[in-house]
Amino acid sequence: MWTIGTVNLNGRKFVMVSSTASVVNRNSPTEFLYREADGVVWGSYTGDTVTLGRFVGTRAGDLVSISYAHALKAGGTAGGQSSSRVETGDDGLLRLIEEFTFEGDDTRHVSVCAEVPD
């Protein structure tokens, strides 16, 4: 069972397990490294279709709101905004349920990222 609880994201790594925007490569999923301090959240990501990505935003309780930009392995860039809900599992690991849009496209997508244990 997943519950919502406020925990710090600083230093936590997540991998994408599902997305409505693309098929997730199970052998090389996108990996996200989060940093958090004083209500500010930032970090980086790479893998799957992304060469390098960065994000920055804020956190209020269990809602993380960010803007992101990344370079695509196929060439070009993409960016947008997202809001994630932070959930904690019975095992203590976190999951991020994210709703996001790309710049220039109002289509709302949903992804799920699971914390990678140390």
Long-range contacts (C-beta under 8 A, 24 or more apart in sequence): 1-89, 1-90, 2-87, 2-88, 2-89, 2-95, 3-87, 3-88, 3-89, 4-62, 4-85, 4-86, 4-87, 4-88, 5-62, 5-86, 5-88, 6-61, 6-62, 6-86, 7-86, 7-88, 7-94, 8-36, 9-34, 9-35, 9-36, 9-41, 9-59, 9-64, 9-86, 9-94, 10-34, 10-35, 10-36, 10-37, 11-35, 12-94, 12-115, 13-115, 13-116, 14-94, 14-96, 14-113, 14-114, 14-115, 14-116, 15-47, 15-113, 15-114, 15-116, 16-48, 16-111, 16-112, 16-113, 17-112, 17-113, 17-114, 18-111, 18-112, 19-109, 19-110, 19-111, 19-112, 20-109, 20-110, 20-111, 21-100, 21-102, 21-109, 21-111, 22-48, 22-49, 24-48, 25-49, 31-116, 32-113, 41-66, 45-70, 49-73, 49-74, 62-86, 62-87, 64-96, 68-100, 78-102, 78-103, 79-103, 80-105, 84-113, 93-117
